[in-house]
Structures are given as structure tokens and as C-alpha cells.
Amino acid sequence: MTSTPVIDVDRLNVRYGDFHAVKDLSFQVGRGEFYALLGTNGAGKTSTLETVEGHRTPTSGTVRVLGQSPSDRAAVRPRMGIMLQESGFSPDLTVKESVRLIGELTRRADRVERVLGVVDLTRKANTKVSQLSGGEKRRLDFATAVYGAPELVFLDEPTTGLDIQSRDALWDAVDRLREGGSTIVLTTHYLEEAQQRADRIGLMHRGSFHREGTVAELTRTLPAVIRFALPPSTPEAPPKARRAGDGTFHVETFALQEDLFTLLRWARDHAVELRDLQAGPTRLDDVFRAIDD
Ligand SMILES: Nc1ncnc2c1ncn2[C@@H]1O[C@H](COP(=O)(O)OP(=O)(O)OP(=O)(O)O)[C@@H](O)[C@H]1O
């Protein structure tokens, strides 16, 4: 990372009384990077993000955001867009009034109509927040991240409750922000979304990083798996295949292409049909499942 990081966390500790929620955590996020902070339930992601966003004071350690202390809200707040799990818009305001309020609070320049268009709420502009569906409320929450295309955008479980079209539209809007140079920090339990998009991932467990790095770095220590079923009449299993409890067969491999080729050749030579054949690279789900308490 050559330029000054957008986020610089150094030996952060967060304690709640006797409970040590975040333990000596250090990480940096570079300008324009897409960083996903992931982890098991209770790992300390929210505690970490609340500190970075300036909502919580660290017990110890230092946090710099855009070169400033996040507690200096007047300096930092206009430069970040934060999509929380619940934004808490007033139920009596209309959608348009709520979006206008985002502009006033963040003091960023934008056009309300443009933002409504990006989050696909133009037709609901005069509807009260209390009358929105769950997915529409979530899209209104997303408006806080989009308004004025901030330099730094936090997305906390952004796609929860969104249908597939809304999810695609949200990620398109995030791509647009990235093209404009915004830095993105995502937290989600939908690991596939992080796997597809994140430049780097910090994977937390019990207050510390279990792993940190690119998807390739996180997954390379675990084998890929080829899965298939065999017809009952098959006299023998292919080499390297292990029978799982559900009767399917697994081949664990660090040489996916080579072992898949060997397996397919074996099937052809033995005139066996491999049923429900699945082969793919190691997924983040597998890395999560391998976390040992
Ligand atoms: N105000 C609080 N007082 C006491 N303990 C707290 C408080 N807030 C959080 N904790 C504890 O700190 C730990 C970390 O919580 P945090 O919300 O940061 O985790 P998380 O990674 O965001 O979890 P999840 O994925 O379940 O949302 C948890 O064990 C939680 O019970």
C-alpha cells in the first residue's frame, strides 16, 4: 500500500466491562479498495466498524480514517457514507424528504432525483417511510451510501431482504462508486457476495483475525472438492474418492483440473455415469467451516 491508507487500525481493543470483544486488531484499507470484514457471530465486526465509523471510542489502540481521527466527526462524516443495518429514518417522512435529509446531514452535494433513481425509489418519492416494504426500506438505507458519492462507503449487510433484481442493481451502483474511486467496506454473512467482489477479506473470529488476505490467499490452504454419486451397480470407486455419510463420493484435491481429468477418464474407461457431478474451487464457506474453536 503506497499512499496513506483510507482506514488505518492499529492494535485496536474494545472491551465491554470484563468482556474483551476486539483484541489487538490491526488492518489497513487502501484507497479504492473493496475490503470485506467477515466473521463468525459475535466475532467483533460491529464493534470494530462502530469504532472506525466514529460511533464508539476504542478501549485502546488507534484508528485513523481518511487521515483523521473518526471522533472528529465534522471533518470525517461528510466524506463517508454509512449504510447501517437499520438507518432509522423517521416513519412520517416521505422517501424524498428522507433522501433530502441525508444531503443536509452529510453536507454532500447531489440531486435528490438522481439518488432516487439509483436506488429505484423514484415511483415511491412521495410515499411515507412507514408504508415502504422491507426491501424498499433497505434501498432507502442504501441511499445514505450513494448520496454525493462519498470517498468511503460502509455497507453493513446491504442485501438482506432484497430480491435478485434489487441486489443486482445495488451491486451495479457499488461498481459505479468504485469507478469513481470510492473505497468500500462490506460486512455480510452472504459469503459469495464477498468472494465475488472483495479485493481483500479480514476474517474475524473471537475478536481477532483468523485470516486476512485475498480470496485466493484465504482459500489456498484448503483443498477443492469434487463431488459426485455413482450408480448402485458400480463395482468399484475411482481412485482417491472417499465415500461420504450420505452415500456420495468426494475427491479432495489441490490439483483440481488434473484430478477432474483423471476422474472423467476413469468414468469413461469404466463406462460409469458420474451423477450430480460438481467441481469448483474452494469457497469461503469452506474456510469458515474450517474455523476451529
Ligand atoms: N454493549 C455490549 N455489552 C457487552 N457485550 C457486548 C456489547 N456489544 C457487543 N458485545 C459482545 O461483544 C462481542 C462482539 O460483538 P459484535 O456485535 O461486535 O460482533 P459481530 O461480529 O458484529 O457479530 P454478529 O455477526 O453476530 O453480528 C459479542 O460476544 C457480543 O455479545
The ligand as a Gaussian input file, in Angstrom:
#p B3LYP/6-31G(d) Opt

LIG

0 1
 N      -22.749000      -3.386000      24.633000
 C      -22.230000      -4.583000      24.853000
 N      -22.045000      -5.052000      26.094000
 C      -21.495000      -6.277000      26.321000
 N      -21.078000      -7.115000      25.355000
 C      -21.236000      -6.692000      24.093000
 C      -21.813000      -5.418000      23.764000
 N      -21.842000      -5.287000      22.415000
 C      -21.312000      -6.425000      21.925000
 N      -20.951000      -7.266000      22.925000
 C      -20.328000      -8.598000      22.779000
 O      -19.126000      -8.427000      22.054000
 C      -18.938000      -9.496000      21.114000
 C      -18.748000      -8.912000      19.714000
 O      -19.991000      -8.336000      19.298000
 P      -20.145000      -7.701000      17.847000
 O      -21.545000      -7.172000      17.769000
 O      -19.038000      -6.748000      17.613000
 O      -19.964000      -8.988000      16.934000
 P      -20.291000      -9.231000      15.395000
 O      -19.058000      -9.829000      14.803000
 O      -20.793000      -7.991000      14.764000
 O      -21.425000     -10.337000      15.492000
 P      -22.669000     -10.741000      14.540000
 O      -22.116000     -11.357000      13.291000
 O      -23.339000     -11.775000      15.393000
 O      -23.495000      -9.512000      14.301000
 C      -20.148000     -10.396000      21.252000
 O      -19.795000     -11.514000      22.057000
 C      -21.181000      -9.538000      21.950000
 O      -22.028000     -10.327000      22.779000

